Amino acid sequence: MNPKIFIPLIFIFLGIGYLGYNVFLASQTIPEIQYGQDKCDNCGMVISEKKYSAIAYSINEERWVKFDDIGGLFIYIVKHDGKEKFKDIYVFDFNTGERVSAYDAYYVKGHPDKIWTPMSSGIIVFKSLADAESYASNVDGMVMTFEELYTWVYNNPEKVFQGMDMNMKM
């Protein structure tokens, strides 16, 4: 091979590798939600409170998607080809605001008259099972895991946003 062609090819491949690596790193860095500025990818409302919000990386869209209500997160996941098309899904503990992997969290689902959330899903998150059970017992709520809540939303999308016209049409 002619060295005059070989050297530019090396730089082209290095450049492509560098760009690919940067795209990979960008998908691995968890961005902060800019409360009061970022909009929910499900409903378009401004995200204002950490304790109800969530963030996930959409493999199909190759970007982070953000939510103002846990119900919106689950509806969006169902509407966009299921949980296998998302990675690094995070929610925030209702009491502490600590970021928690959605798969390790416990969800309390109750009537929105007893559990207020921005879109009336009545779903909040706890890192601790004991905290979730304690809260649920005070509001006649139900404690669920990620898999249980995902299955419920998948089978009942019209019931997620109780009393609002924000449900997914199937």
DSSP file (Angstrom, degrees, kcal/mol; ACC not computed):
  #  RESIDUE AA STRUCTURE BP1 BP2  ACC     N-H-->O    O-->H-N    N-H-->O    O-->H-N    TCO  KAPPA ALPHA  PHI   PSI    X-CA   Y-CA   Z-CA
    1    1 A M              0   0    0      0, 0.0     0, 0.0     0, 0.0     0, 0.0   0.000 360.0 360.0 360.0 140.3    0.0    0.0    0.0
    2    2 A N    >>  -     0   0    0      1,-0.1     4,-2.0     2,-0.0     3,-1.4  -0.522 360.0-139.6 -69.1 125.5    1.2    3.5   -0.9
    3    3 A P  H 3> S+     0   0    0      0, 0.0     4,-2.0     0, 0.0    -1,-0.1   0.776 100.4  65.3 -60.0 -26.1    2.3    5.4    2.3
    4    4 A K  H 34 S+     0   0    0      1,-0.2    -2,-0.0     2,-0.2     0, 0.0   0.813 110.6  36.1 -67.1 -28.1    0.7    8.5    1.0
    5    5 A I  H <> S+     0   0    0     -3,-1.4     4,-1.7     2,-0.1    -1,-0.2   0.818 112.7  59.4 -88.9 -36.2   -2.7    6.9    1.2
    6    6 A F  H  X S+     0   0    0     -4,-2.0     4,-1.9     1,-0.2    -2,-0.2   0.898 101.0  52.7 -62.4 -45.5   -2.0    4.9    4.4
    7    7 A I  H  X S+     0   0    0     -4,-2.0     4,-1.8     1,-0.2    -1,-0.2   0.929 109.9  46.4 -63.1 -48.5   -1.3    7.9    6.6
    8    8 A P  H  > S+     0   0    0      0, 0.0     4,-2.3     0, 0.0    -1,-0.2   0.881 110.4  55.3 -61.5 -35.2   -4.5    9.8    5.8
    9    9 A L  H  X S+     0   0    0     -4,-1.7     4,-2.6     2,-0.2     5,-0.2   0.889 104.5  53.6 -63.4 -38.3   -6.5    6.6    6.3
   10   10 A I  H  X S+     0   0    0     -4,-1.9     4,-2.5     1,-0.2    -1,-0.2   0.939 110.4  46.5 -60.3 -46.5   -5.0    6.2    9.8
   11   11 A F  H  X S+     0   0    0     -4,-1.8     4,-2.4     2,-0.2    -2,-0.2   0.868 111.1  52.2 -65.5 -36.4   -6.2    9.7   10.7
   12   12 A I  H  X S+     0   0    0     -4,-2.3     4,-2.4     2,-0.2    -2,-0.2   0.943 112.1  45.2 -63.9 -47.1   -9.6    9.1    9.3
   13   13 A F  H  X S+     0   0    0     -4,-2.6     4,-2.5     1,-0.2    -2,-0.2   0.888 112.7  51.0 -65.1 -39.2  -10.0    6.0   11.3
   14   14 A L  H  X S+     0   0    0     -4,-2.5     4,-2.5    -5,-0.2    -1,-0.2   0.911 110.9  49.6 -62.3 -41.7   -8.7    7.7   14.5
   15   15 A G  H  X S+     0   0    0     -4,-2.4     4,-2.3     2,-0.2    -2,-0.2   0.909 111.4  47.6 -63.9 -43.3  -11.2   10.5   13.9
   16   16 A I  H  X S+     0   0    0     -4,-2.4     4,-2.5     2,-0.2    -1,-0.2   0.911 112.9  49.4 -64.5 -42.2  -14.1    8.1   13.5
   17   17 A G  H  X S+     0   0    0     -4,-2.5     4,-2.4     2,-0.2    -2,-0.2   0.902 110.4  50.5 -62.2 -42.1  -13.0    6.2   16.6
   18   18 A Y  H  X S+     0   0    0     -4,-2.5     4,-2.1     2,-0.2    -2,-0.2   0.920 111.9  46.9 -63.6 -44.8  -12.7    9.4   18.6
   19   19 A L  H  X S+     0   0    0     -4,-2.3     4,-2.2     2,-0.2    -2,-0.2   0.921 112.7  49.8 -63.6 -43.9  -16.2   10.6   17.6
   20   20 A G  H  X S+     0   0    0     -4,-2.5     4,-2.3     1,-0.2    -2,-0.2   0.901 110.0  50.6 -61.1 -41.9  -17.7    7.2   18.3
   21   21 A Y  H  X S+     0   0    0     -4,-2.4     4,-2.7     1,-0.2    -1,-0.2   0.904 109.5  50.6 -63.3 -42.0  -16.1    7.1   21.7
   22   22 A N  H  X S+     0   0    0     -4,-2.1     4,-2.4     2,-0.2    -2,-0.2   0.882 109.7  50.1 -65.1 -38.8  -17.4   10.6   22.6
   23   23 A V  H  X S+     0   0    0     -4,-2.2     4,-1.6     2,-0.2    -1,-0.2   0.916 111.3  49.9 -63.7 -42.3  -20.9    9.5   21.5
   24   24 A F  H  X S+     0   0    0     -4,-2.3     4,-1.0     1,-0.2    -2,-0.2   0.932 111.7  47.7 -61.5 -46.3  -20.6    6.5   23.8
   25   25 A L  H >X S+     0   0    0     -4,-2.7     4,-1.5     1,-0.2     3,-0.5   0.886 107.2  56.6 -63.1 -39.2  -19.4    8.6   26.7
   26   26 A A  H 3< S+     0   0    0     -4,-2.4    -1,-0.2     1,-0.3    -2,-0.2   0.870 106.8  49.6 -61.4 -36.2  -22.2   11.1   26.2
   27   27 A S  H 3< S+     0   0    0     -4,-1.6    -1,-0.3     1,-0.2    -2,-0.2   0.740 110.6  51.5 -74.3 -20.9  -24.8    8.3   26.6
   28   28 A Q  H << S+     0   0    0     -4,-1.0     2,-0.5    -3,-0.5    -2,-0.2   0.707  90.1  87.0 -87.8 -21.8  -23.0    7.0   29.7
   29   29 A T  S  < S-     0   0    0     -4,-1.5    -4,-0.0    -3,-0.2     0, 0.0  -0.695  76.5-137.8 -83.4 122.5  -23.0   10.4   31.5
   30   30 A I        -     0   0    0     -2,-0.5    -2,-0.1     1,-0.0     2,-0.1  -0.696  20.5-142.4 -82.6 115.9  -26.3   10.9   33.4
   31   31 A P        -     0   0    0      0, 0.0     2,-0.3     0, 0.0    -1,-0.0  -0.368  15.1-113.3 -75.2 157.7  -27.4   14.5   32.9
   32   32 A E        -     0   0    0     -2,-0.1     2,-0.4     1,-0.0     0, 0.0  -0.674  28.4-117.1 -84.1 143.5  -29.0   16.5   35.7
   33   33 A I        -     0   0    0     -2,-0.3     2,-1.2     1,-0.1    17,-0.0  -0.704  21.3-137.1 -77.7 130.6  -32.6   17.5   35.2
   34   34 A Q    >>  -     0   0    0     -2,-0.4     4,-2.9     5,-0.1     3,-2.2  -0.744  23.5-145.0 -90.9  91.9  -32.8   21.3   35.1
   35   35 A Y  T 34 S+     0   0    0     -2,-1.2    13,-0.2     1,-0.3     4,-0.1  -0.322  82.7  20.8 -63.0 136.2  -35.9   21.8   37.3
   36   36 A G  T 34 S+     0   0    0     11,-3.3    -1,-0.3     2,-0.3    12,-0.1   0.357 130.3  49.3  85.9  -5.1  -38.0   24.7   36.1
   37   37 A Q  T <4 S+     0   0    0     -3,-2.2    -2,-0.2    10,-0.4    -1,-0.1   0.640  86.3  78.9-128.0 -51.8  -36.5   24.5   32.6
   38   38 A D     <  -     0   0    0     -4,-2.9     9,-3.1     9,-0.2     2,-0.3  -0.321  69.5-137.4 -67.1 146.9  -36.5   20.9   31.2
   39   39 A K  B     -A   46   0A   0      7,-0.3    27,-0.3    -4,-0.1     7,-0.2  -0.802  20.8-103.2-107.6 149.4  -39.8   19.6   29.8
   40   40 A C     >  -     0   0    0      5,-3.3     4,-1.6    -2,-0.3    27,-0.3  -0.487  20.5-144.3 -67.8 131.1  -41.3   16.2   30.3
   41   41 A D  T  4 S+     0   0    0     25,-3.4    -1,-0.1    -2,-0.2    26,-0.1   0.618  97.6  47.8 -73.7 -12.4  -40.8   14.0   27.2
   42   42 A N  T  4 S+     0   0    0     24,-0.4    -1,-0.2     3,-0.1    25,-0.1   0.888 131.6   8.5 -92.3 -47.4  -44.2   12.4   27.8
   43   43 A C  T  4 S-     0   0    0      2,-0.1    -2,-0.2     0, 0.0     3,-0.1   0.606  89.4-123.6-113.9 -15.1  -46.5   15.4   28.4
   44   44 A G     <  +     0   0    0     -4,-1.6     2,-0.1     1,-0.3    -3,-0.1   0.424  62.7 136.3  87.2  -2.1  -44.4   18.5   27.6
   45   45 A M        -     0   0    0     -6,-0.1    -5,-3.3     1,-0.1    -1,-0.3  -0.429  65.0 -96.1 -76.9 154.7  -44.9   20.2   30.9
   46   46 A V  B     -A   39   0A   0     -7,-0.2     2,-0.6    -2,-0.1    -7,-0.3  -0.504  37.4-122.4 -69.1 135.7  -41.9   21.8   32.7
   47   47 A I        +     0   0    0     -9,-3.1   -11,-3.3   -13,-0.2   -10,-0.4  -0.707  42.7 162.0 -82.3 121.1  -40.4   19.5   35.3
   48   48 A S        +     0   0    0     -2,-0.6     2,-0.5   -13,-0.2    -1,-0.2   0.666  49.8  51.9-118.4 -20.3  -40.6   21.2   38.6
   49   49 A E    >>  -     0   0    0     19,-0.2     3,-1.2     1,-0.1     4,-0.5  -0.970  55.7-154.3-131.5 127.3  -40.1   18.7   41.5
   50   50 A K  G >4 S+     0   0    0     -2,-0.5     3,-1.5     1,-0.2    42,-0.2   0.877  91.1  64.9 -60.1 -42.1  -37.4   16.2   41.9
   51   51 A K  G 34 S+     0   0    0      1,-0.3    74,-0.5    43,-0.1    -1,-0.2   0.611 110.5  37.4 -66.3 -11.2  -39.4   13.8   44.1
   52   52 A Y  G <4 S+     0   0    0     -3,-1.2    -1,-0.3    72,-0.1    18,-0.2   0.447 101.5  97.5-111.2  -4.3  -41.8   13.1   41.2
   53   53 A S    <<  -     0   0    0     -3,-1.5    39,-0.8    -4,-0.5     2,-0.3  -0.269  45.1-175.6 -91.4 169.9  -39.3   13.1   38.3
   54   54 A A  E     -BC  67  91B   0     13,-1.5    13,-2.4    37,-0.2     2,-0.3  -0.974   8.8-157.7-156.3 161.8  -37.4   10.4   36.4
   55   55 A I  E     +BC  66  90B   0     35,-2.4    35,-3.5    -2,-0.3     2,-0.3  -0.994  13.6 173.2-146.7 142.3  -34.8   10.1   33.7
   56   56 A A  E     -B   65   0B   0      9,-2.4     9,-3.4    -2,-0.3     2,-0.7  -0.991  32.4-119.1-148.7 152.5  -33.9    7.3   31.3
   57   57 A Y  E     -BC  64  87B   0     30,-2.3    30,-2.4    -2,-0.3     2,-0.7  -0.864  25.9-148.1 -96.3 119.2  -31.7    6.7   28.3
   58   58 A S  E  >> -BC  63  86B   0      5,-2.8     4,-1.5    -2,-0.7     5,-1.2  -0.771   6.5-163.8 -87.2 116.5  -33.7    5.8   25.2
   59   59 A I  T  45S+     0   0    0     26,-2.5    -1,-0.2    -2,-0.7    27,-0.1   0.910  90.1  50.7 -66.4 -42.1  -31.7    3.4   23.0
   60   60 A N  T  45S+     0   0    0     25,-0.7    -1,-0.2     1,-0.2    26,-0.1   0.906 119.6  35.1 -62.5 -42.2  -33.9    4.0   20.0
   61   61 A E  T  45S-     0   0    0      2,-0.2    -1,-0.2     4,-0.0    -2,-0.2   0.602  99.0-137.2 -88.2 -12.5  -33.6    7.8   20.3
   62   62 A E  T  <5 +     0   0    0     -4,-1.5     2,-0.3     1,-0.2    -3,-0.2   0.911  69.5  91.3  53.7  47.5  -30.0    7.8   21.5
   63   63 A R  E   <S-B   58   0B   0     -5,-1.2    -5,-2.8   -36,-0.1     2,-0.4  -0.985  82.7 -93.5-159.9 163.1  -30.7   10.4   24.1
   64   64 A W  E     -B   57   0B   0     -2,-0.3     2,-0.4    -7,-0.2    -7,-0.2  -0.677  36.4-157.4 -81.6 134.7  -31.8   10.9   27.7
   65   65 A V  E     -B   56   0B   0     -9,-3.4    -9,-2.4    -2,-0.4     2,-0.3  -0.907   6.7-155.1-114.6 145.5  -35.5   11.4   28.2
   66   66 A K  E     -B   55   0B   0     -2,-0.4   -25,-3.4   -27,-0.3   -24,-0.4  -0.868   5.4-161.8-126.5 152.7  -36.9   13.2   31.3
   67   67 A F  E     -B   54   0B   0    -13,-2.4   -13,-1.5    -2,-0.3     3,-0.1  -0.976  22.6-156.2-139.8 146.4  -40.3   13.0   33.1
   68   68 A D  S    S+     0   0    0     -2,-0.3     2,-0.3   -15,-0.2   -19,-0.2   0.518  88.7  34.1 -94.7  -7.9  -42.3   15.1   35.5
   69   69 A D  S >> S-     0   0    0     49,-0.1     4,-1.5    48,-0.1     3,-0.5  -0.994  74.0-130.7-149.2 138.6  -44.3   12.1   36.8
   70   70 A I  H 3> S+     0   0    0     53,-0.5     4,-2.0    -2,-0.3     5,-0.2   0.851 110.7  59.1 -60.2 -35.1  -43.4    8.5   37.3
   71   71 A G  H 3> S+     0   0    0     52,-0.2     4,-2.5     1,-0.2    -1,-0.3   0.892 102.4  53.5 -59.8 -39.0  -46.6    7.5   35.5
   72   72 A G  H <> S+     0   0    0     -3,-0.5     4,-2.5     2,-0.2    -1,-0.2   0.880 105.3  54.3 -63.2 -39.5  -45.3    9.4   32.5
   73   73 A L  H  X S+     0   0    0     -4,-1.5     4,-2.3     2,-0.2    -2,-0.2   0.951 112.0  43.1 -57.3 -50.9  -42.0    7.5   32.6
   74   74 A F  H  X S+     0   0    0     -4,-2.0     4,-2.4     2,-0.2    -2,-0.2   0.888 113.7  50.2 -68.7 -39.5  -43.9    4.1   32.5
   75   75 A I  H  X S+     0   0    0     -4,-2.5     4,-2.9     2,-0.2    -1,-0.2   0.927 111.7  49.8 -60.7 -44.4  -46.3    5.2   29.8
   76   76 A Y  H  X S+     0   0    0     -4,-2.5     4,-1.7     2,-0.2    -2,-0.2   0.908 110.0  50.3 -62.1 -43.1  -43.4    6.5   27.6
   77   77 A I  H  <>S+     0   0    0     -4,-2.3     5,-2.1     2,-0.2    -1,-0.2   0.933 114.1  44.3 -61.3 -46.6  -41.6    3.2   28.1
   78   78 A V  H ><5S+     0   0    0     -4,-2.4     3,-0.7     1,-0.2    -2,-0.2   0.923 114.3  49.6 -63.1 -44.2  -44.6    1.2   27.0
   79   79 A K  H 3<5S+     0   0    0     -4,-2.9     2,-0.2     1,-0.3    -1,-0.2   0.748 108.0  56.2 -68.1 -24.7  -45.4    3.5   24.1
   80   80 A H  T 3<5S-     0   0    0     -4,-1.7    -1,-0.3    -5,-0.2   -20,-0.2  -0.369 131.3 -75.4-111.0  52.4  -41.8    3.4   22.8
   81   81 A D  T < 5S-     0   0    0     -3,-0.7     3,-0.3    -2,-0.2    -3,-0.2   0.580  82.3 -78.3  74.7  15.1  -41.3   -0.4   22.4
   82   82 A G    > < -     0   0    0     -5,-2.1     3,-2.0    -6,-0.2    -4,-0.1   0.005  60.9 -54.6  91.1 169.3  -40.9   -1.5   26.0
   83   83 A K  G >  S+     0   0    0      1,-0.3     3,-1.5     2,-0.2    -1,-0.2   0.693 120.9  70.5 -62.0 -23.0  -38.3   -1.6   28.8
   84   84 A E  G 3  S+     0   0    0      1,-0.3    -1,-0.3    -3,-0.3    -2,-0.1   0.720  93.1  59.2 -67.5 -19.0  -35.7   -3.4   26.6
   85   85 A K  G <  S+     0   0    0     -3,-2.0   -26,-2.5    -8,-0.1   -25,-0.7   0.279 101.2  66.5 -92.7   9.7  -35.3   -0.2   24.6
   86   86 A F  E <   -C   58   0B   0     -3,-1.5     2,-0.3   -28,-0.2   -28,-0.2  -0.968  58.0-178.8-130.5 146.1  -34.3    1.8   27.6
   87   87 A K  E     +C   57   0B   0    -30,-2.4   -30,-2.3    -2,-0.4    -3,-0.0  -0.926  62.4  27.5-136.1 165.0  -31.2    1.6   29.8
   88   88 A D  E    S-     0   0B   0     -2,-0.3     2,-0.5     1,-0.2    -1,-0.2   0.945  71.7-177.3  49.1  60.4  -30.1    3.5   32.9
   89   89 A I  E     -     0   0B   0    -33,-0.2    13,-3.1    -3,-0.2    14,-0.4  -0.792   3.2-173.1 -91.2 126.3  -33.5    4.3   34.1
   90   90 A Y  E     +CD  55 101B   0    -35,-3.5   -35,-2.4    -2,-0.5     2,-0.3  -0.944  13.1 179.0-126.2 144.3  -33.5    6.5   37.3
   91   91 A V  E     -CD  54 100B   0      9,-2.6     9,-3.0    -2,-0.4     2,-0.4  -0.773  27.2-115.9-128.1 174.7  -36.1    7.7   39.7
   92   92 A F  E     - D   0  99B   0    -39,-0.8    33,-0.4    -2,-0.3     7,-0.2  -0.963  26.4-109.8-125.3 132.8  -35.8    9.8   42.8
   93   93 A D     >  -     0   0    0      5,-2.6     4,-2.3    -2,-0.4    33,-0.2  -0.322  23.2-137.4 -58.2 130.5  -36.6    8.8   46.4
   94   94 A F  T  4 S+     0   0    0     31,-3.3    -1,-0.1     1,-0.2    32,-0.1   0.850  99.7  38.5 -59.8 -37.6  -39.7   10.7   47.6
   95   95 A N  T  4 S+     0   0    0     30,-0.3    -1,-0.2     1,-0.1    31,-0.1   0.900 131.8  19.7 -82.2 -42.9  -38.2   11.4   51.0
   96   96 A T  T  4 S-     0   0    0      2,-0.1    -2,-0.2   -45,-0.1     3,-0.1   0.659  87.1-128.5-106.8 -19.2  -34.6   12.2   50.2
   97   97 A G     <  +     0   0    0     -4,-2.3     2,-0.1     1,-0.3    -3,-0.1   0.529  53.8 155.5  78.2   5.0  -34.5   13.1   46.5
   98   98 A E        -     0   0    0     -6,-0.1    -5,-2.6     1,-0.1     2,-0.3  -0.432  48.7-114.8 -68.1 136.3  -31.7   10.6   46.1
   99   99 A R  E     -D   92   0B   0     -7,-0.2     2,-0.4    -2,-0.1    -7,-0.2  -0.563  40.5-177.6 -72.6 133.3  -31.3    9.2   42.6
  100  100 A V  E     -D   91   0B   0     -9,-3.0    -9,-2.6    -2,-0.3     2,-0.1  -0.983  35.0-102.3-134.5 140.8  -32.1    5.4   42.5
  101  101 A S  E >>  -D   90   0B   0     -2,-0.4     3,-1.4   -11,-0.2     4,-0.7  -0.451  32.1-131.5 -58.3 132.5  -32.0    2.8   39.8
  102  102 A A  T 34 S+     0   0    0    -13,-3.1     3,-0.4     1,-0.3    44,-0.2   0.807 106.5  57.7 -59.0 -29.5  -35.6    2.3   38.7
  103  103 A Y  T 34 S+     0   0    0    -14,-0.4    43,-0.3     1,-0.2    -1,-0.3   0.715 108.9  44.4 -75.1 -20.4  -35.1   -1.4   38.9
  104  104 A D  T <4 S+     0   0    0     -3,-1.4    -1,-0.2    41,-0.1    -2,-0.2   0.471  97.9  95.4-100.0  -4.1  -34.0   -1.2   42.6
  105  105 A A     <  -     0   0    0     -4,-0.7    41,-0.5    -3,-0.4     2,-0.4  -0.351  66.6-132.8 -87.5 165.4  -36.7    1.2   43.7
  106  106 A Y  E     -E  126   0C   0     20,-2.9    20,-2.7    39,-0.1     2,-0.4  -0.971  20.0-149.5-118.1 135.5  -40.1    0.5   45.3
  107  107 A Y  E     -EF 125 144C   0     37,-3.2    37,-2.9    -2,-0.4     2,-0.6  -0.866   4.2-155.2-110.7 135.4  -43.2    2.3   44.0
  108  108 A V  E     -EF 124 143C   0     16,-2.7    16,-2.2    -2,-0.4     2,-0.5  -0.952  13.1-169.9-108.6 123.0  -46.2    3.3   45.9
  109  109 A K  E     +EF 123 142C   0     33,-2.7    33,-2.6    -2,-0.6     2,-0.3  -0.952  20.4 144.0-114.5 127.7  -49.4    3.6   43.8
  110  110 A G        -     0   0    0     12,-2.4    31,-0.1    -2,-0.5    30,-0.1  -0.893  55.4 -62.2-148.8 178.6  -52.5    5.1   45.3
  111  111 A H    >>  -     0   0    0     28,-0.4     4,-2.2    -2,-0.3     3,-2.2  -0.450  46.3-125.3 -67.1 138.1  -55.4    7.2   44.5
  112  112 A P  T 34 S+     0   0    0      0, 0.0    -1,-0.1     0, 0.0    10,-0.1   0.676 108.5  67.9 -63.9 -15.4  -54.4   10.7   43.4
  113  113 A D  T 34 S+     0   0    0      1,-0.2     3,-0.2     3,-0.1    -2,-0.0   0.773 114.2  29.8 -68.8 -24.5  -56.6   12.2   46.1
  114  114 A K  T <4 S+     0   0    0     -3,-2.2     2,-0.5     1,-0.3    -1,-0.2   0.688 128.4  39.8-106.3 -26.3  -54.2   10.7   48.7
  115  115 A I  S  < S-     0   0    0     -4,-2.2     2,-0.3    24,-0.1    -1,-0.3  -0.884  78.4-156.6-125.7  99.1  -51.0   10.8   46.7
  116  116 A W        +     0   0    0     -2,-0.5    -3,-0.1    -3,-0.2    -5,-0.0  -0.580  19.9 166.5 -76.7 133.4  -50.6   14.0   44.7
  117  117 A T    >   -     0   0    0     -2,-0.3     3,-1.6    -5,-0.1   -48,-0.1  -0.952  49.0-101.9-139.1 159.6  -48.3   13.9   41.6
  118  118 A P  T 3  S+     0   0    0      0, 0.0   -49,-0.1     0, 0.0    -2,-0.0   0.803 121.4  28.4 -54.4 -35.2  -48.0   16.4   38.8
  119  119 A M  T 3  S-     0   0    0    -51,-0.1    47,-0.1    45,-0.0    45,-0.1   0.190 113.4-108.6-113.2  15.7  -50.0   14.3   36.3
  120  120 A S  S <  S+     0   0    0     -3,-1.6    42,-1.3    41,-0.1    44,-0.1   0.804  76.2 133.1  63.9  34.0  -52.3   12.5   38.8
  121  121 A S        -     0   0    0     40,-0.2   -11,-0.2     2,-0.1     3,-0.1   0.782  57.7-142.6 -79.2 -26.2  -50.7    9.1   38.5
  122  122 A G        +     0   0    0      1,-0.2   -12,-2.4    -7,-0.1     2,-0.5   0.796  55.1 133.1  69.4  27.0  -50.6    8.7   42.2
  123  123 A I  E     +E  109   0C   0    -14,-0.2   -53,-0.5   -71,-0.1     2,-0.3  -0.954  26.5 168.5-117.1 124.8  -47.2    6.9   41.9
  124  124 A I  E     -E  108   0C   0    -16,-2.2   -16,-2.7    -2,-0.5     2,-0.3  -0.848  23.4-126.0-129.3 168.8  -44.2    7.8   44.1
  125  125 A V  E     -E  107   0C   0    -74,-0.5   -31,-3.3   -33,-0.4     2,-0.4  -0.879  17.9-176.7-124.2 144.5  -40.8    6.2   44.7
  126  126 A F  E     -E  106   0C   0    -20,-2.7   -20,-2.9    -2,-0.3   -33,-0.1  -0.994  22.7-150.9-135.7 144.6  -38.8    5.0   47.7
  127  127 A K  S    S+     0   0    0     -2,-0.4     2,-0.4   -22,-0.2    -1,-0.1   0.835  86.6  62.4 -75.8 -35.4  -35.4    3.5   47.9
  128  128 A S  S  > S-     0   0    0      1,-0.1     4,-2.1   -22,-0.1     5,-0.1  -0.780  70.1-149.0-100.2 132.9  -36.3    1.5   51.0
  129  129 A L  H  > S+     0   0    0     -2,-0.4     4,-2.9     1,-0.2     5,-0.2   0.894 102.0  55.1 -61.9 -40.5  -39.0   -1.1   51.1
  130  130 A A  H  > S+     0   0    0      1,-0.2     4,-2.4     2,-0.2    -1,-0.2   0.911 108.4  47.6 -61.5 -42.5  -39.8   -0.2   54.7
  131  131 A D  H  > S+     0   0    0      2,-0.2     4,-2.5     1,-0.2     5,-0.2   0.907 112.9  49.3 -63.9 -41.5  -40.4    3.4   53.8
  132  132 A A  H  X S+     0   0    0     -4,-2.1     4,-2.8     2,-0.2    -2,-0.2   0.926 112.4  47.0 -63.8 -45.1  -42.6    2.4   50.9
  133  133 A E  H  X S+     0   0    0     -4,-2.9     4,-2.0     2,-0.2    -2,-0.2   0.898 112.5  50.0 -64.8 -40.5  -44.6    0.1   53.0
  134  134 A S  H  X S+     0   0    0     -4,-2.4     4,-1.0    -5,-0.2    -2,-0.2   0.934 114.2  44.0 -63.1 -46.5  -45.0    2.7   55.8
  135  135 A Y  H >X S+     0   0    0     -4,-2.5     4,-0.8     1,-0.2     3,-0.7   0.928 112.4  52.9 -65.0 -44.6  -46.2    5.3   53.4
  136  136 A A  H >X>S+     0   0    0     -4,-2.8     5,-2.7     1,-0.2     3,-0.8   0.872 104.6  55.4 -59.8 -38.9  -48.5    2.9   51.5
  137  137 A S  H 3<5S+     0   0    0     -4,-2.0     3,-0.3     1,-0.2    -1,-0.2   0.797 106.4  52.1 -66.7 -27.0  -50.2    1.9   54.8
  138  138 A N  H <<5S+     0   0    0     -4,-1.0    -1,-0.2    -3,-0.7    -2,-0.2   0.662 119.4  33.1 -81.7 -16.4  -51.0    5.6   55.5
  139  139 A V  H <<5S-     0   0    0     -4,-0.8   -28,-0.4    -3,-0.8    -2,-0.2   0.200 108.8-110.0-124.5  14.7  -52.6    6.3   52.1
  140  140 A D  T  <5S+     0   0    0     -4,-0.6    -3,-0.2    -3,-0.3   -29,-0.2   0.884  70.9 150.9  55.2  40.1  -54.2    2.9   51.3
  141  141 A G      < -     0   0    0     -5,-2.7     2,-0.4    -6,-0.2   -31,-0.2  -0.395  45.2-121.6 -97.2 175.9  -51.6    2.5   48.6
  142  142 A M  E     -F  109   0C   0    -33,-2.6   -33,-2.7    -2,-0.1     2,-0.4  -0.966  16.2-136.5-120.9 134.3  -50.0   -0.5   47.0
  143  143 A V  E     +F  108   0C   0     -2,-0.4     2,-0.3   -35,-0.2   -35,-0.2  -0.763  30.6 176.1 -90.4 133.3  -46.2   -1.2   47.0
  144  144 A M  E     -F  107   0C   0    -37,-2.9   -37,-3.2    -2,-0.4     2,-0.1  -0.952  25.7-130.6-135.6 154.0  -44.9   -2.5   43.7
  145  145 A T     >  -     0   0    0     -2,-0.3     4,-2.6   -39,-0.2     5,-0.2  -0.437  41.8 -97.3 -88.5 173.5  -41.5   -3.3   42.1
  146  146 A F  H  > S+     0   0    0    -41,-0.5     4,-3.0   -43,-0.3     5,-0.2   0.943 125.6  48.4 -56.4 -49.0  -40.4   -2.0   38.7
  147  147 A E  H  > S+     0   0    0      1,-0.2     4,-2.4     2,-0.2    -1,-0.2   0.898 112.1  48.5 -61.9 -42.0  -41.5   -5.2   37.0
  148  148 A E  H  > S+     0   0    0      2,-0.2     4,-2.2     1,-0.2    -1,-0.2   0.922 114.8  44.4 -65.3 -43.5  -44.9   -5.2   38.7
  149  149 A L  H  X S+     0   0    0     -4,-2.6     4,-2.8     2,-0.2     5,-0.2   0.910 112.4  52.3 -68.1 -41.6  -45.6   -1.6   37.9
  150  150 A Y  H  X S+     0   0    0     -4,-3.0     4,-2.8    -5,-0.2    -2,-0.2   0.936 111.3  47.0 -58.3 -47.3  -44.4   -2.0   34.3
  151  151 A T  H  X S+     0   0    0     -4,-2.4     4,-2.0    -5,-0.2    -1,-0.2   0.906 112.2  50.3 -62.2 -42.2  -46.7   -5.0   33.8
  152  152 A W  H  X S+     0   0    0     -4,-2.2     4,-1.6     2,-0.2    -2,-0.2   0.935 113.4  44.9 -62.6 -46.5  -49.6   -3.1   35.4
  153  153 A V  H  < S+     0   0    0     -4,-2.8    -2,-0.2     1,-0.2    -1,-0.2   0.913 110.9  54.4 -64.4 -42.1  -49.1    0.0   33.1
  154  154 A Y  H  < S+     0   0    0     -4,-2.8    -1,-0.2    -5,-0.2    -2,-0.2   0.897 117.3  36.7 -56.8 -41.7  -48.6   -2.2   30.0
  155  155 A N  H  < S+     0   0    0     -4,-2.0    -1,-0.2     1,-0.2    -2,-0.2   0.638 129.4  32.0 -86.8 -16.0  -52.0   -3.9   30.7
  156  156 A N    ><  +     0   0    0     -4,-1.6     3,-2.1    -3,-0.2     4,-0.4  -0.259  62.5 148.1-136.8  49.0  -53.8   -0.8   32.0
  157  157 A P  G >  S+     0   0    0      0, 0.0     3,-1.1     0, 0.0    11,-0.5   0.821  74.3  60.6 -59.3 -29.9  -52.4    2.3   30.2
  158  158 A E  G 3  S+     0   0    0      1,-0.2     9,-0.1     9,-0.2     8,-0.1   0.630 102.8  52.7 -72.1 -11.8  -55.8    4.1   30.4
  159  159 A K  G <  S+     0   0    0     -3,-2.1     3,-0.3    -6,-0.1    -1,-0.2   0.454  84.1  87.4-101.0  -2.4  -55.7    3.9   34.2
  160  160 A V  S <  S+     0   0    0     -3,-1.1     2,-1.1    -4,-0.4    -2,-0.1   0.956  90.0  43.2 -66.6 -51.5  -52.3    5.5   34.8
  161  161 A F  S >  S-     0   0    0     -4,-0.5     3,-1.5     3,-0.1     2,-0.3  -0.749  87.3-154.5 -98.6  90.6  -53.4    9.2   34.8
  162  162 A Q  T 3  S+     0   0    0    -42,-1.3     3,-0.1    -2,-1.1    -3,-0.1  -0.475  73.3   2.1 -71.5 122.4  -56.6    9.0   36.9
  163  163 A G  T 3  S+     0   0    0     -2,-0.3     2,-0.3     1,-0.3    -1,-0.3   0.565 111.6  97.6  83.1   8.1  -59.0   11.8   36.2
  164  164 A M  S <  S-     0   0    0     -3,-1.5     3,-0.4   -44,-0.1     2,-0.3  -0.889  75.1-128.0-126.2 159.0  -56.9   13.4   33.5
  165  165 A D  S    S+     0   0    0     -2,-0.3    -3,-0.1     1,-0.2     0, 0.0  -0.298  82.9 100.0 -97.3  47.2  -57.1   13.2   29.7
  166  166 A M        +     0   0    0     -2,-0.3    -1,-0.2    -5,-0.3    -4,-0.1   0.222  49.7 125.8-114.3  10.6  -53.3   12.4   29.4
  167  167 A N        -     0   0    0     -3,-0.4     2,-0.3    -6,-0.2    -9,-0.2  -0.314  67.2-102.6 -75.5 156.7  -53.6    8.6   28.9
  168  168 A M        -     0   0    0    -11,-0.5     2,-0.6     1,-0.0    -1,-0.1  -0.588  29.2-136.1 -76.6 133.0  -52.1    6.7   26.1
  169  169 A K              0   0    0     -2,-0.3    -1,-0.0     1,-0.1     0, 0.0  -0.809 360.0 360.0 -90.1 124.8  -54.6    5.7   23.3
  170  170 A M              0   0    0     -2,-0.6    -1,-0.1     0, 0.0    -2,-0.0   0.402 360.0 360.0-107.5 360.0  -54.0    2.1   22.2
